[in-house]
Amino acid sequence: MPEASKRSVGITCDDTGKRKSQKAFRVDKCKILLSERSSNCKFESLKLALIIVTCCTILTLAFSPIMSKEQQLRPGSRTRLADVARMWQTTLPDPRYISQLDVDWGLMSSVLEDVKAKEGDLRIGLLNFNSSEVEFWRRTLPHAEFSSVHLDYADPSITWKVLYPEWIDEEGEYDVPACPYLPQPQDKKGSRYDLIAAKLPCDRSGSWSRDVARLHLQLAAAKLAASASAGRSQVHVLLVTDCLPVPNLFGCRDLARHQGNLWLYKPETAALQEKLRLPIGSCELAIPFEAKVRMYTEVGRREAYATILHSAEQYVCGAIAAAKSIRLAGSVRDLVILVDGTISERERSGLEDAGWKVRTIQRIRNPKAKRDAYNEWNYSKFRLWQLTDYDKIIFIDADLLVLRNIDFLFAMPEISAIGNNATLFNSGVMVIEPSNCTFQLLMEHIDEITSYNGGDQGYLNEIFTWWHRIPKHTNFLKHFWAGDTAKRKARKDRLFGADPPVLYVVHYLGLKPWLCFRDYDCNWDLQMFWGFASDAAHATWWKVHDALSENLQRFCLLQTKTKAFLEYNRRQAAKANFPDGHWRRNISDPRLHICDEKFCSWERMLLNWGETNSSNASS
């Protein structure tokens, strides 16, 4: 071998040996380092991997077609990342929507046996069923086609008080009322179903009848049914729940079958669409506060005004005046009055002369009321739902006047009323839809439901929690709040006395005008009733009274005991020197000197009460 080659080989071998030695040293060094820091290296690598996966997931979601579709559905979305956060949250089940109910699939098959497909296989839309329940559906009805309809959850900030606030700015003086947004069911456009099935939560430990998630699911089911039946025959709706469904969304007249916790309805599409056009709660007016043109139903339809007198012969005069006011306002609808045995034949005759169609009823006792209490028989109002020869009823209390035609309320569904307090409605004027099965529903729960005010209004508010707000002028309460300023009180008085009238209805709370001397509102003579005192409203009632025939005016005469009561209160007001000074007025009401009773000496009655002072009433 040449010397150069030897040198070359020698150098190569030496270098290789050195490199091997160095490499071994580096490997050994690394082994030493890894052995000392193995746990830290693994942790750092895992953390880095997780960060990379998370970032990729966020970017994928942010730019996915689903997100684009979501943004189109929600134009108010601000950023893709905000939508990602929302989607991250909505992938988790919302406990408000979860139903722990066990479904009896054998019973399900039986209940649905009469539901037939319009064409081809039965098509069913499922709402709020989990994946395992969907599989049970497929096993129960193997020849049906199923679609799970997606529904985003309502924002947690939307509570029942948000949907049903105690007060809204009806006239839009400071703010335009608006209801919050409830997500709509997301389904393919043009989808057609034969049946919509929804599973509803029912937490009996809380206020299940005022549950936002529960209402949301029922409105979503109604919307799917209404849209799926467009131009076709009716779509069935199945609600799976232990609790009563909203009775005026899916009415008992539409109930095809009910077994256990399965409620099968066949709702009328037009009626359902009408209800879905309304605001979701009382957070907005269901009809404009004031409108140049009101929607009226056709004259001749099965519609009527109705009131009721039970154990209250003193309200006969009020009912007669109410009938006269309805006619003066221009309505020609039927007038129906329900009376019990405490109303005499003479009084019934007067009511008929005033225009009422008189119907006799058996009273219904409030089982939670005390004997002879004011509210003992007020559940008799439930008899209104037995007026099934009418499709719509505008109920009015007998202590109000209709100053402007309110026939446009016949276009409203059950229950339409003004707000009262908290989330509740006032039942003094309300639209109802008579139905024997609704009457049975009301009767079935009288032993278990407790009315917040002990009366029918509190009870009805527990049954009809989904109601529609109408303008306060359609049932304007004669009442002044303690916090009302002098300016606000003056404004109310101007409304009470306006000519031509501004208010549609004046509801006379407190002592009634026909039970006062016509000279002034006797609520002034009792300090606890000052909030109901208005001479302007008082004078408005007497204008209607004076339009009655002389024969009908005789039903408004004062009883001897009432005269004594009024004079007693007037004298007490004088002793207390009440600042309004109404007690100083001379009483010129001619009824003071008219008596059709056997005992007419109200002055002697006062003596028995310990009153001996002279009065300007007796003079």
matplotlib code that plots the C-alpha trace (Angstrom):
import matplotlib.pyplot as plt

x = [0.0, 1.4, 2.4, -0.1, -2.9, -1.7, -1.7, -5.2, -6.5, -4.7, -6.1, -9.6, -9.5, -8.1, -10.8, -13.5, -12.3, -12.3, -15.9, -17.1, -15.6, -17.2, -20.5, -20.5, -19.7, -22.6, -25.1, -23.9, -24.3, -27.8, -28.7, -27.5, -29.6, -32.7, -32.4, -32.3, -35.1, -37.3, -40.5, -40.0, -39.3, -42.5, -44.6, -43.3, -43.9, -47.5, -48.3, -47.0, -49.1, -52.3, -51.7, -51.3, -54.5, -56.5, -55.4, -56.2, -59.6, -60.5, -59.3, -61.2, -64.4, -63.9, -63.7, -66.0, -69.2, -71.2, -70.0, -70.8, -74.3, -74.6, -73.5, -76.2, -78.8, -77.5, -76.7, -76.0, -72.9, -69.8, -66.9, -66.2, -64.4, -67.4, -69.5, -66.9, -67.3, -71.1, -70.9, -68.5, -71.0, -74.0, -72.4, -72.9, -76.5, -78.3, -79.9, -82.9, -83.8, -83.1, -86.0, -85.5, -88.8, -88.7, -90.7, -93.0, -92.3, -95.0, -97.6, -96.0, -96.7, -100.3, -100.9, -99.5, -101.4, -103.9, -101.2, -100.9, -98.5, -99.8, -97.7, -95.0, -93.5, -94.4, -92.1, -91.3, -89.4, -87.8, -87.1, -85.1, -84.6, -81.1, -79.3, -80.4, -84.0, -83.8, -82.6, -85.7, -87.9, -86.3, -87.0, -90.6, -91.5, -89.0, -90.7, -90.8, -88.3, -86.8, -85.1, -83.6, -84.3, -81.6, -82.7, -80.2, -80.8, -82.2, -79.8, -79.6, -80.4, -83.9, -86.0, -89.8, -89.7, -87.9, -90.7, -93.4, -92.3, -94.6, -94.6, -93.6, -93.6, -96.7, -96.8, -93.1, -92.5, -89.1, -88.3, -89.9, -90.6, -89.0, -89.1, -85.8, -84.8, -85.6, -83.7, -85.8, -85.7, -83.1, -84.5, -84.1, -86.3, -89.4, -89.2, -92.5, -93.5, -96.6, -95.7, -93.6, -92.5, -91.0, -89.8, -90.4, -88.7, -90.9, -89.4, -92.3, -90.0, -90.0, -92.5, -92.7, -95.6, -93.4, -90.4, -88.6, -87.1, -90.4, -92.2, -89.4, -89.7, -93.5, -93.2, -90.6, -92.8, -95.7, -93.6, -92.4, -96.0, -97.3, -94.5, -94.6, -98.4, -98.3, -100.6, -101.1, -103.3, -102.7, -99.6, -99.9, -97.8, -96.8, -95.6, -93.9, -94.3, -95.6, -96.7, -99.7, -98.7, -99.6, -103.4, -103.9, -101.1, -102.2, -105.8, -107.7, -110.1, -107.1, -106.2, -106.5, -105.3, -103.8, -102.3, -99.9, -97.3, -98.1, -100.2, -101.1, -102.6, -103.9, -103.9, -105.6, -102.8, -104.4, -105.0, -101.4, -100.0, -102.1, -100.6, -97.1, -97.3, -97.8, -94.9, -93.5, -94.6, -96.0, -92.7, -94.4, -98.0, -99.9, -101.7, -100.7, -101.4, -103.3, -103.9, -105.8, -107.2, -108.0, -108.5, -112.1, -113.7, -116.8, -120.2, -122.4, -119.6, -120.2, -118.8, -120.2, -119.5, -120.2, -120.2, -121.4, -123.4, -123.2, -124.2, -124.0, -127.4, -125.8, -124.0, -127.2, -127.1, -123.4, -124.2, -127.1, -124.9, -122.1, -124.6, -125.7, -122.1, -121.3, -124.2, -123.3, -119.8, -121.3, -121.0, -123.9, -122.4, -124.4, -124.4, -124.6, -124.8, -124.5, -126.5, -127.2, -130.2, -129.4, -130.6, -134.3, -136.8, -137.4, -133.6, -133.3, -136.1, -134.2, -131.0, -132.9, -134.4, -130.9, -129.9, -128.4, -129.2, -129.7, -128.4, -128.8, -125.8, -125.0, -122.3, -118.9, -117.3, -113.7, -112.6, -109.9, -112.2, -113.8, -117.5, -119.4, -116.1, -116.1, -114.3, -116.3, -118.1, -115.9, -114.8, -118.2, -116.4, -115.2, -118.7, -117.8, -115.9, -119.3, -120.6, -119.7, -122.3, -119.7, -116.2, -114.9, -115.9, -114.8, -115.4, -116.0, -116.5, -119.8, -118.1, -116.8, -117.8, -116.9, -116.3, -115.0, -115.7, -113.4, -114.8, -111.3, -110.4, -112.4, -109.5, -107.2, -106.6, -107.1, -105.8, -105.5, -105.6, -103.7, -100.9, -101.7, -98.6, -95.5, -95.9, -99.7, -102.7, -105.8, -108.9, -111.4, -111.3, -110.0, -110.5, -111.4, -112.3, -115.2, -114.6, -116.0, -112.7, -111.1, -113.8, -113.0, -109.3, -110.1, -112.3, -109.7, -107.2, -109.3, -108.2, -104.5, -103.9, -103.7, -104.7, -102.2, -105.2, -107.7, -109.8, -110.4, -107.8, -105.0, -106.2, -106.5, -103.0, -101.7, -103.4, -102.8, -99.2, -98.7, -100.9, -100.9, -100.7, -103.3, -103.1, -103.9, -106.5, -108.7, -109.1, -107.9, -108.1, -109.6, -106.7, -104.0, -100.7, -99.3, -96.2, -98.2, -97.2, -99.9, -99.1, -99.7, -102.9, -104.2, -103.3, -105.3, -108.3, -108.2, -108.3, -111.3, -113.3, -112.2, -115.0, -114.7, -113.3, -109.6, -109.9, -111.6, -112.7, -112.8, -112.7, -114.2, -112.2, -113.1, -116.6, -118.8, -120.3, -123.9, -123.4, -122.3, -124.3, -124.0, -122.7, -119.2, -117.1, -117.6, -114.1, -113.0, -114.7, -112.5, -108.8, -107.9, -109.9, -108.4, -106.4, -109.7, -111.2, -111.8, -114.7, -114.0, -114.4, -117.5, -119.1, -118.4, -120.3, -123.3, -123.5, -124.1, -126.6, -128.6, -128.8, -130.8, -134.5, -136.4, -137.4, -133.8, -132.6, -134.8, -132.4, -129.8, -131.7, -129.9, -131.0, -131.7, -128.6, -126.4, -127.7, -126.9, -123.4, -122.6, -123.8, -121.9, -118.6, -119.2, -119.6, -116.4, -114.6, -115.9, -114.7, -111.2, -111.3, -110.1, -108.3, -110.1, -113.3, -115.8, -117.6, -118.6, -120.8, -124.6, -126.1, -128.6, -128.9, -132.7, -132.2, -131.7, -135.5, -136.7, -137.3, -139.0, -138.2, -140.4, -138.0, -136.8, -135.5, -131.7, -131.6, -132.9, -130.3, -127.6, -128.9, -128.5, -124.9, -124.4, -124.5, -126.7, -125.2, -127.3, -126.2, -126.5, -127.7, -130.9, -131.4]
y = [0.0, 3.4, 5.6, 8.3, 5.7, 4.4, 7.9, 8.5, 5.3, 6.0, 9.5, 8.2, 5.5, 7.8, 10.4, 7.8, 6.6, 10.1, 10.8, 7.6, 8.5, 12.0, 10.6, 8.1, 10.9, 13.1, 10.1, 9.3, 12.9, 13.1, 9.9, 11.4, 14.6, 12.6, 10.5, 13.5, 15.5, 12.8, 13.9, 17.6, 16.7, 14.6, 17.3, 20.0, 17.9, 17.0, 20.6, 21.7, 19.0, 20.1, 23.7, 22.8, 20.6, 23.3, 26.0, 23.8, 23.0, 26.6, 27.6, 24.7, 25.7, 29.4, 28.9, 25.9, 26.0, 25.3, 28.5, 30.5, 29.1, 29.9, 33.5, 33.8, 32.6, 35.1, 38.3, 40.0, 37.8, 40.0, 37.7, 34.2, 33.6, 34.7, 32.2, 29.5, 30.1, 29.9, 26.6, 25.2, 25.9, 24.6, 21.3, 20.6, 19.6, 22.5, 21.2, 23.4, 21.3, 17.9, 15.6, 12.6, 11.1, 7.4, 6.8, 3.8, 2.8, 0.2, 2.8, 5.2, 2.7, 2.4, 6.2, 6.7, 3.9, 6.3, 8.7, 8.0, 9.3, 11.7, 9.8, 7.1, 6.4, 8.2, 11.3, 12.3, 15.3, 14.8, 17.6, 17.3, 13.5, 12.2, 9.7, 6.6, 7.7, 8.3, 4.7, 3.6, 5.6, 3.7, 0.3, 1.3, 2.5, 0.8, 1.9, 5.6, 8.3, 10.3, 13.7, 15.1, 18.9, 21.1, 23.8, 26.2, 26.8, 30.1, 32.4, 31.8, 35.5, 35.0, 34.3, 34.2, 37.7, 38.9, 37.4, 38.7, 42.0, 43.7, 46.9, 48.0, 51.4, 50.7, 54.2, 54.1, 57.4, 56.5, 53.1, 50.8, 47.5, 44.4, 40.7, 38.8, 36.4, 32.7, 30.5, 29.0, 25.3, 24.7, 22.5, 22.1, 24.6, 22.9, 19.9, 18.0, 16.0, 14.0, 14.2, 16.5, 14.9, 16.9, 15.8, 18.5, 19.0, 19.0, 20.0, 19.8, 21.1, 24.5, 26.6, 24.2, 26.1, 29.2, 27.5, 29.2, 26.0, 24.3, 27.1, 27.4, 23.7, 24.0, 27.1, 25.4, 22.3, 24.6, 26.4, 23.1, 21.8, 25.1, 25.3, 21.5, 21.6, 24.6, 23.8, 20.3, 18.6, 19.0, 17.8, 15.9, 17.1, 14.7, 16.2, 13.8, 15.2, 14.5, 18.2, 19.8, 21.4, 25.0, 24.8, 27.8, 26.9, 23.3, 23.4, 20.5, 20.7, 19.7, 16.8, 13.6, 11.3, 11.4, 8.4, 8.6, 11.2, 11.2, 14.1, 13.8, 16.9, 17.7, 21.5, 23.7, 25.2, 28.7, 29.0, 27.9, 30.4, 33.1, 32.4, 32.2, 35.7, 37.0, 38.1, 35.2, 36.9, 40.1, 41.9, 43.5, 44.5, 41.9, 44.7, 48.4, 50.8, 53.0, 52.4, 54.2, 50.9, 48.0, 44.4, 43.4, 40.0, 39.7, 40.6, 37.6, 35.3, 33.3, 36.0, 37.6, 39.8, 38.0, 38.8, 36.9, 37.7, 35.3, 36.2, 39.8, 41.4, 44.8, 44.5, 44.3, 48.1, 47.9, 45.1, 47.1, 50.2, 48.0, 46.7, 50.2, 51.4, 48.5, 49.6, 53.3, 52.4, 50.8, 47.1, 44.8, 41.5, 39.3, 40.1, 37.0, 37.2, 34.2, 34.4, 32.1, 31.7, 34.8, 37.0, 37.6, 37.3, 41.0, 41.6, 39.1, 40.9, 44.2, 42.6, 41.2, 44.7, 46.1, 43.6, 40.7, 37.1, 35.6, 32.1, 30.4, 28.5, 26.4, 28.2, 26.7, 26.9, 27.8, 24.9, 27.0, 29.9, 30.4, 30.1, 33.3, 34.9, 37.3, 34.7, 31.7, 31.4, 33.2, 30.0, 30.3, 32.3, 29.0, 28.5, 31.0, 28.1, 26.3, 28.9, 26.6, 28.1, 30.9, 30.6, 33.7, 35.5, 38.9, 38.6, 41.9, 42.5, 44.0, 47.1, 48.7, 50.8, 50.3, 53.9, 52.9, 49.9, 46.9, 44.4, 44.2, 42.1, 39.2, 38.8, 38.0, 34.4, 33.1, 34.5, 38.2, 40.6, 43.6, 43.1, 43.2, 42.8, 40.7, 38.2, 38.1, 39.3, 41.0, 39.0, 41.9, 42.0, 38.9, 37.0, 33.3, 30.5, 28.4, 24.7, 22.0, 20.2, 23.5, 23.8, 20.2, 21.1, 24.1, 21.9, 19.1, 21.2, 23.3, 21.2, 21.4, 24.9, 27.7, 31.2, 34.0, 36.3, 33.7, 34.4, 33.3, 35.7, 34.0, 30.5, 31.3, 32.8, 29.4, 27.6, 30.2, 31.3, 32.0, 35.0, 38.0, 41.7, 44.1, 47.9, 49.1, 51.4, 48.4, 47.8, 51.1, 50.6, 53.4, 53.5, 56.0, 54.7, 56.2, 57.3, 59.1, 62.7, 65.4, 65.7, 62.0, 62.0, 65.0, 63.2, 60.1, 62.3, 63.9, 60.4, 59.4, 62.5, 62.9, 63.7, 62.2, 59.3, 58.3, 55.2, 52.1, 50.7, 52.2, 49.6, 50.9, 49.6, 50.5, 51.6, 51.5, 54.7, 53.4, 52.7, 56.3, 59.5, 60.9, 64.2, 62.9, 59.8, 58.3, 56.7, 60.1, 59.5, 56.5, 57.1, 53.5, 54.1, 57.4, 55.5, 54.7, 58.2, 60.2, 62.6, 62.6, 58.8, 59.1, 61.7, 59.5, 56.6, 58.8, 60.0, 56.4, 56.0, 59.0, 57.4, 54.5, 54.4, 55.4, 51.8, 50.6, 53.4, 52.0, 49.1, 51.6, 52.9, 53.0, 50.6, 52.1, 50.4, 51.9, 55.4, 55.0, 53.6, 56.6, 59.2, 57.5, 57.6, 61.2, 62.2, 60.3, 62.2, 65.5, 64.6, 63.7, 66.9, 65.1, 67.7, 66.9, 68.5, 66.4, 65.8, 69.4, 69.1, 69.1, 65.9, 66.5, 63.0, 62.4, 58.7, 59.8, 60.4, 57.4, 54.1, 50.9, 48.9, 48.3, 50.0, 53.4, 55.3, 55.4, 58.2, 55.8, 53.2, 55.8, 56.4, 52.7, 53.0, 55.8, 58.8, 61.6, 64.7, 66.4, 66.1, 68.1, 64.9, 64.9, 68.5]
z = [0.0, -0.9, 2.0, 1.1, 1.2, 4.5, 5.9, 4.6, 6.1, 9.3, 9.6, 8.8, 11.4, 14.0, 13.3, 13.3, 16.7, 18.0, 16.6, 18.2, 21.4, 21.3, 20.2, 23.0, 25.4, 24.1, 24.3, 27.8, 28.7, 27.3, 29.1, 32.3, 31.6, 30.7, 33.7, 35.8, 34.1, 32.4, 34.2, 33.2, 29.6, 29.3, 30.9, 28.6, 25.5, 26.6, 27.4, 24.0, 22.3, 24.1, 23.2, 19.5, 19.5, 21.2, 18.8, 15.8, 17.2, 17.7, 14.3, 12.7, 14.4, 13.8, 10.0, 9.6, 7.5, 10.6, 12.1, 9.0, 9.1, 12.8, 12.1, 9.4, 11.8, 14.4, 12.7, 16.0, 16.6, 17.0, 16.4, 15.4, 18.6, 20.6, 18.6, 19.3, 23.0, 22.7, 20.7, 23.3, 26.0, 24.0, 23.3, 27.0, 28.1, 29.8, 33.1, 32.5, 29.5, 30.8, 31.5, 33.8, 32.7, 31.7, 28.6, 28.3, 24.8, 24.7, 25.7, 23.1, 20.3, 21.5, 21.7, 18.2, 16.4, 14.9, 13.6, 9.9, 7.2, 4.6, 2.0, 2.3, 5.7, 8.9, 9.2, 12.8, 14.1, 17.5, 19.9, 23.2, 23.0, 23.7, 21.4, 23.3, 23.2, 19.5, 19.1, 21.1, 18.8, 15.8, 17.5, 18.4, 15.0, 12.6, 9.4, 10.3, 9.3, 12.1, 12.2, 15.4, 15.3, 16.9, 19.3, 20.9, 24.6, 25.8, 27.4, 31.2, 31.8, 30.4, 33.5, 33.8, 35.3, 32.1, 29.9, 32.2, 33.8, 36.2, 34.1, 30.6, 28.9, 26.9, 25.3, 24.5, 26.3, 27.5, 25.8, 23.3, 25.1, 23.5, 24.4, 24.5, 21.7, 22.1, 19.6, 16.9, 16.0, 13.3, 10.5, 6.8, 4.9, 3.6, 5.9, 6.2, 9.2, 10.3, 13.9, 16.1, 19.4, 22.3, 25.7, 28.4, 31.7, 34.8, 38.1, 40.6, 43.3, 41.7, 39.7, 36.8, 35.2, 34.9, 33.4, 30.5, 29.1, 29.2, 27.4, 24.9, 23.9, 23.5, 21.4, 19.2, 18.8, 17.8, 15.3, 13.7, 13.5, 12.0, 9.4, 8.6, 7.9, 5.6, 2.6, 4.0, 6.5, 10.2, 12.0, 15.3, 18.3, 21.0, 24.3, 26.7, 30.2, 33.7, 34.1, 32.4, 29.0, 28.4, 28.1, 25.8, 23.4, 22.9, 23.9, 25.3, 22.4, 20.2, 22.6, 20.5, 23.2, 26.7, 28.5, 31.4, 30.5, 26.8, 25.4, 21.7, 20.1, 16.6, 16.7, 14.1, 11.9, 11.6, 15.4, 16.0, 13.6, 15.2, 18.6, 17.3, 15.9, 19.4, 21.7, 23.7, 27.0, 28.4, 27.7, 24.7, 24.0, 21.9, 20.1, 19.7, 22.5, 20.2, 16.5, 13.8, 12.6, 14.8, 13.7, 14.1, 13.6, 11.5, 13.0, 13.5, 14.7, 17.9, 20.2, 23.3, 26.3, 29.6, 33.3, 36.4, 39.6, 42.4, 46.0, 45.0, 44.4, 45.1, 41.7, 39.7, 39.1, 38.1, 35.5, 34.1, 33.7, 32.1, 29.5, 28.7, 28.3, 25.8, 23.7, 23.9, 22.8, 19.6, 20.1, 18.9, 20.2, 22.5, 26.3, 28.6, 32.3, 34.7, 37.9, 40.8, 43.1, 45.2, 42.3, 42.5, 39.6, 39.6, 39.3, 36.5, 34.7, 35.0, 33.7, 30.7, 30.0, 30.1, 27.3, 29.1, 28.2, 31.7, 32.4, 35.8, 37.2, 40.3, 42.3, 42.8, 46.2, 46.8, 49.0, 50.6, 51.5, 55.0, 55.4, 54.4, 53.3, 50.3, 48.2, 49.2, 45.8, 43.4, 41.6, 40.0, 37.3, 35.9, 34.6, 31.8, 30.1, 29.8, 27.4, 24.5, 22.1, 21.7, 20.4, 22.1, 25.3, 26.5, 30.2, 32.1, 35.8, 36.7, 38.3, 35.1, 32.1, 28.5, 27.1, 23.7, 21.6, 22.5, 19.9, 18.5, 21.5, 20.0, 17.6, 20.5, 21.8, 25.3, 27.7, 26.8, 29.6, 31.2, 33.7, 37.4, 39.6, 39.4, 36.5, 36.8, 34.8, 35.9, 35.3, 35.3, 31.5, 29.7, 26.5, 27.0, 24.7, 26.1, 26.3, 28.5, 28.8, 30.0, 32.6, 33.7, 33.9, 36.2, 38.4, 38.6, 40.5, 42.9, 45.9, 45.1, 43.7, 46.2, 44.9, 45.8, 46.6, 47.7, 44.6, 41.1, 39.7, 41.6, 40.6, 36.9, 37.0, 38.1, 35.2, 32.5, 33.1, 29.4, 28.7, 26.3, 27.4, 26.1, 26.6, 30.2, 28.7, 28.0, 31.7, 33.4, 37.1, 39.2, 41.5, 42.6, 44.0, 47.2, 45.3, 42.5, 42.2, 42.0, 38.3, 37.7, 39.7, 37.7, 34.5, 35.6, 36.6, 33.1, 31.6, 33.8, 32.8, 29.1, 26.6, 24.1, 26.0, 25.8, 27.9, 26.6, 30.0, 33.5, 36.2, 39.5, 42.4, 46.0, 47.0, 43.9, 42.4, 42.6, 46.3, 47.0, 47.0, 43.5, 44.9, 45.3, 45.4, 48.9, 48.9, 50.1, 53.5, 54.4, 54.7, 53.7, 50.4, 49.3, 46.7, 44.9, 45.1, 41.9, 41.4, 37.6, 37.4, 39.7, 37.4, 34.3, 35.8, 36.6, 33.0, 31.9, 34.8, 33.6, 30.1, 31.6, 31.4, 34.6, 35.2, 35.1, 37.3, 40.1, 40.4, 41.5, 44.5, 47.9, 50.7, 54.1, 55.5, 52.8, 53.4, 57.1, 56.2, 53.9, 56.4, 59.2, 57.2, 56.2, 59.9, 60.8, 58.1, 59.5, 63.0, 61.5, 59.5, 56.4, 54.2, 50.9, 52.5, 50.6, 53.9, 53.9, 50.8, 51.1, 49.9, 47.1, 45.8, 45.3, 46.2, 49.8, 50.0, 48.0, 49.7, 48.5, 51.7, 54.7, 57.0, 55.7, 58.7, 58.2, 60.8, 63.5, 62.3, 63.0, 66.5, 67.1, 66.0, 68.6, 66.2, 67.5, 65.7, 63.1, 59.5, 56.3, 54.7, 56.8, 56.1]

ax = plt.figure().add_subplot(projection="3d")
ax.plot(x, y, z, "-o")
ax.set_aspect("equal")
plt.show()
